[in-house]
Amino acid sequence: MGVRSGVVVCVTSFLLGSLFTNWIADSLTLWKSPVTDEHLWTAATYYSILAKGPSSALYFLAAVIIVGGITILWSLRDGEAGNIMFDGGSIFLFGTTVAMYFYSVLPNLFAKFSSLPTHQLKDPIPLSLRHATLDLASNNLICSVALTGVLALQAGRFWAESSEDEDEEVEETLTEGTRSRAKTPDPRSEKVQSRHDQRIPTAS
């Protein structure tokens, strides 16, 4: 169970780190005010580089996602209350991220950024490309928040399991102490019994 949680945390952290690399572009459109055409062209150029990247990187990303999804589902099959609550929430957030990325982010990326028009940084950016750039940044932020939620749920699961283990250890310790006291004879009762035996006259 610890190995499965470790795999989920590693996969989620890897995907979250991959999304954080987009901060180069997303910071220009989400956290800059006002958003200028220069900011949008810079972000669009970054996304264009990603769209023209090798397809092997996308296959590797898909393989990592499959490993993470299978691991969460495997933990969910145990049917324990903690797994249903924490892993159920994790698979929902993980699945939402995957669905958004493969059905919204990637199609938008390849459709709008595979080839950019010739431009200068000060040129007005086309309206469709402006919306596509802002949508990509928003979707990346949503995916990052969802994956952060997965990490929080896995941390909560680890804390809950640790608390259960501590409670079981305390209960076992108390049980063993009760058994040992039951087996150990009380010296005071032995003295009373010996005095009682001395008072009883023996038959001649």
N, C-alpha and C positions, 0 to 999 in steps of 0.2 A: 504493500500500500504506500509506503514511503517512496519507493522507486517510481510508482505511477504519478504521485504528486510532483516529484522532482522533474519528471519528463514534461508534465503540463506546464510547470513554472518555467522551465528552460525554453520550451517552444514559444510560450507566450512572451517571454522576455526577448527572444530573438525577433519575433514579429513586431513587438513594440519598438525595439531598437531600429528595425528597418523603417518603420513609420517616422521615427524621430529624425532620420536622415533627410526627410522632406522638409524639415524645419527651415532649410536654406531658402526654399521658395515660399512655404506657408507663412513664415513670419512676415514676409513682405506684403501679404494680402490680408492676413487676419489681424495682425497686431500693429500695423502702420496706419496712421491717420494724418492726412488723407491718403487713399490708395491712388498713386499716380500711374500714368501709362508706363513710365520707366519701371516701376515695381512689377507691373503686370507682364511686361515683355521679359523681364529677368526671370520671373517665375515660369512663364511659358517656355522659355528657352531651356530651363532646367527640366521641365516635364518632357520636352521634346527629346532631350538626351536619354531620359528613361524609356521613352517609347521606341527609340531606335536601338536600345540595348539588346544583348544576346538573348535568345529565347530560352537558353539553358538556365538562366537565372530565374525565369518564371517557372520552369519545371521544378527547379530546386525548391522554390517557395511553395509550390503546390504539394511537394512531397513532405515538407515540414508541417504544413497545415494538416495533411492527412494523418500524420503520426500523432499530432496533438489531439485531433478530433477522436481518433480511435482510442487513445489513452483515456480521455474523459469518459467516453461511452463505456469503456471497460470498467472503470471505477463505478459508474452509475449502475451497472448490472448487479453489483453486490447487494443492492436493496436495503442497505443500512440507512437509518434516518439521516445521519450526517451526510452521506453520499448523495441522497436524494435532494437535500436542501442545497448543499454547497456545489456539488457537481451538476445538479440540475440548472442552477443559476449560471454556472460556468459555461455549460454547453449552449445555453440560450445566448449569452453574450458572445461567445466564440462563434456560434453559427451566424449571428447577426453581422458580425464583422466580416466573416467570409462571404456571406451573401452580398453585402454592400460592396465589397471590394471586387468580386468577380462579375457582378451584374450591373454595377454603376461606375466604379472607379476605372477599372481596366478598359471597358468599352469606350468610356469618355476619353481616356488617355490615348488610345490608339486611333480613335476617330478624329480627334481635334488637334493632336500634337505630333502626329507622325511627320508632318511637313508644315513648317511655318512659312508664311509669306515673307518676302524680303522687306526688311524694315530697319529703321534706326530706333534707338531707345526713346527718343523724344517723339516718335510718330504716334498718332492716335491708334489704339489697338481696336480691332474689329469687335463689335458688340457680342457676337457669338463666342469669340475666343475669350473675351472678358468674363462672360458668364461661366464658361467651361473652367477657366482658371480658378475662379472663386468657388465653384462647386467642388473642385478637386481638393482645395484646401479645407473646406468644411467637412467633406467626407473623411479626409485623413484625420481631422480632429475627432470626429465621432468614433472612428475605429480605434483611435488611441485611448479614448475614455473607456470604451467597452473592454479593451484588453487590460486596462488598468483595473477595471472591475473584476476581471477574471483572477488577477493576482491577489486582489483583496479577498475574494471568496476563498481562494486556496489558502491564504494566510489564516482566515477564520476557521477553516476546516482543520488546519494544523493545530491551532490553539485549542479547538474543541476536543480533538483527539488527545492532546497532551493533558487536558484537564480530566478527561475520562480515565486515562492511564494513572494519573496521580490519585484519583478517587479509588480506583481498584487496588492500588498499592496500600493505601491507608486502610481500606476494608480488610485486605488480607492480613495486614499487620495486626489489626484489632482482633481478627478471628484467631490468629496464631497465639496471641497473648491470652485470649480467653481459654483456649485449649490447654496451654501450658499451665495456667493457674488451676484448671480443673484436675490436671494430672498430678500436680505437686501437692503432697499431703501437708495439712496445716499442723505445725508443731504444737500449737496450743491445744488442738483437739487430741493430739496424741498424748499430751500430759494429762488431760482430763480423763482419757480412757485408761491410762495406766493407774491413776489414783482410784478410779472406780474398780479396776480389777483387784487392787490391793485390799479394798474394803470388803469385797465379797469373801466370806469364809469358805475355806476348802473343806470338803467332806472328808472325815477321818475314816 
